[in-house]
Amino acid sequence: MSKFKLITKGLVKDNPTFVLLLGMCPTLATTTSAINGLSMGLATLFVLVLSNMAISLIAPVVPDKVHIPVYIVVIATFVTLLQFLMQAFVPSVYASLGLFIPLIVVNCIVLGRAEAFANKNSIVDSAFDGIGVGLGFTLSLTVIGIVREILGSGSIFGWKFLAGDGMLAFVMAPGAFLVLGYLMVLFNKFVAKK
C-alpha cells in the first residue's frame, strides 16, 4: 500500500472517531473547545507515530505471550515523555487536558494500531499509519471542538465573535453527544457518496 493511501485511510475510511467509533472518552470529554480538541489530537498523534515505529521495530523479538504488556510499556514510555514535554512547554494546555493525557496509554486507538498494524509491518509503513490515524483523530476532535465552541460560547480558538454567552448545553456532556452524532452522520453521508 502506498504511503499516501496509508495516510488517507486513517483520515477517511478508518477514521477513528467518525467511522470506527474509537477513543470516545477523550472525544467527548476534551472537545469543549477547538484548542482542547486540537491539543488532544496532536498529543495522540505524537504517541501513535512514535509507538507504532517502536513496536514495529521490536515486534519480531517479542514473544507472543507478552506482546500486549510490552506494547503497553512502550506506549506508556512515550506518554510519559509527552507529559514532560507538555508540562515544560505548554503547561496551560496540559492543565486543561488533565487526566486525559495519561489515559492515552490505554486509548484503544493507540493499542489497536499497535496490534493491528505496527507489529506486522515495516517501521516506515507503521509511521505513516500512525500519521494517518493520528491526523484523522486530530481532525475529528478539532472539528467537534470548533462546533461545540461556536455553539456553546460564540467563539473559535478563544476568539469571541458572537455577542452573548451561547448555548451552555454545547460545552457540557449533552452537547458533546449531539455534536458527535450529527457530525458522524454528515461524515458518513459524505464518505458514502465517494
Solvent accessible surface area in square Angstrom, and as a share of the most:
residue,aa,sasa,rsa
1,M,142,0.63
2,S,61,0.39
3,K,81,0.35
4,F,148,0.61
5,K,125,0.53
6,L,5,0.02
7,I,37,0.19
8,T,43,0.25
9,K,59,0.25
10,G,2,0.02
11,L,44,0.22
12,V,54,0.31
13,K,134,0.57
14,D,25,0.13
15,N,1,0.00
16,P,1,0.00
17,T,0,0.00
18,F,12,0.05
19,V,54,0.31
20,L,75,0.37
21,L,90,0.45
22,L,57,0.29
23,G,5,0.05
24,M,47,0.21
25,C,96,0.57
26,P,14,0.09
27,T,0,0.00
28,L,33,0.17
29,A,47,0.36
30,T,5,0.03
31,T,0,0.00
32,T,48,0.28
33,S,22,0.14
34,A,0,0.00
35,I,81,0.41
36,N,23,0.12
37,G,0,0.00
38,L,52,0.26
39,S,16,0.10
40,M,1,0.01
41,G,0,0.00
42,L,83,0.41
43,A,5,0.04
44,T,0,0.00
45,L,32,0.16
46,F,59,0.25
47,V,0,0.00
48,L,0,0.00
49,V,27,0.15
50,L,54,0.27
51,S,0,0.00
52,N,0,0.00
53,M,63,0.28
54,A,25,0.19
55,I,0,0.00
56,S,12,0.08
57,L,123,0.61
58,I,50,0.25
59,A,15,0.12
60,P,112,0.70
61,V,121,0.69
62,V,22,0.12
63,P,84,0.53
64,D,124,0.64
65,K,193,0.82
66,V,67,0.38
67,H,38,0.17
68,I,63,0.32
69,P,74,0.47
70,V,45,0.26
71,Y,4,0.02
72,I,58,0.29
73,V,99,0.57
74,V,22,0.13
75,I,0,0.00
76,A,32,0.25
77,T,79,0.46
78,F,38,0.16
79,V,2,0.01
80,T,58,0.34
81,L,77,0.39
82,L,13,0.06
83,Q,37,0.17
84,F,128,0.53
85,L,72,0.36
86,M,14,0.06
87,Q,87,0.39
88,A,72,0.56
89,F,155,0.64
90,V,65,0.37
91,P,79,0.50
92,S,84,0.54
93,V,31,0.18
94,Y,39,0.15
95,A,77,0.60
96,S,63,0.41
97,L,4,0.02
98,G,29,0.28
99,L,123,0.61
100,F,51,0.21
101,I,0,0.00
102,P,44,0.28
103,L,75,0.37
104,I,0,0.00
105,V,28,0.16
106,V,102,0.59
107,N,10,0.05
108,C,61,0.37
109,I,1,0.01
110,V,0,0.00
111,L,42,0.21
112,G,30,0.29
113,R,36,0.13
114,A,0,0.00
115,E,61,0.27
116,A,58,0.45
117,F,29,0.12
118,A,0,0.00
119,N,40,0.20
120,K,144,0.61
121,N,53,0.27
122,S,61,0.39
123,I,64,0.33
124,V,76,0.44
125,D,31,0.16
126,S,0,0.00
127,A,14,0.11
128,F,59,0.24
129,D,6,0.03
130,G,0,0.00
131,I,53,0.27
132,G,0,0.00
133,V,5,0.03
134,G,0,0.00
135,L,66,0.33
136,G,0,0.00
137,F,0,0.00
138,T,9,0.05
139,L,94,0.47
140,S,0,0.00
141,L,0,0.00
142,T,17,0.10
143,V,50,0.29
144,I,1,0.00
145,G,0,0.00
146,I,43,0.22
147,V,43,0.25
148,R,2,0.01
149,E,9,0.04
150,I,52,0.26
151,L,61,0.30
152,G,4,0.04
153,S,37,0.24
154,G,2,0.02
155,S,8,0.05
156,I,47,0.24
157,F,93,0.39
158,G,64,0.62
159,W,167,0.59
160,K,103,0.43
161,F,77,0.32
162,L,88,0.44
163,A,109,0.85
164,G,49,0.47
165,D,125,0.65
166,G,45,0.44
167,M,106,0.47
168,L,121,0.60
169,A,51,0.40
170,F,33,0.14
171,V,42,0.24
172,M,102,0.46
173,A,66,0.51
174,P,79,0.50
175,G,0,0.00
176,A,1,0.01
177,F,125,0.52
178,L,91,0.45
179,V,6,0.04
180,L,10,0.05
181,G,32,0.31
182,Y,150,0.57
183,L,28,0.14
184,M,37,0.16
185,V,95,0.55
186,L,111,0.55
187,F,35,0.15
188,N,59,0.30
189,K,124,0.53
190,F,122,0.51
191,V,37,0.21
192,A,84,0.65
193,K,162,0.68
194,K,173,0.73
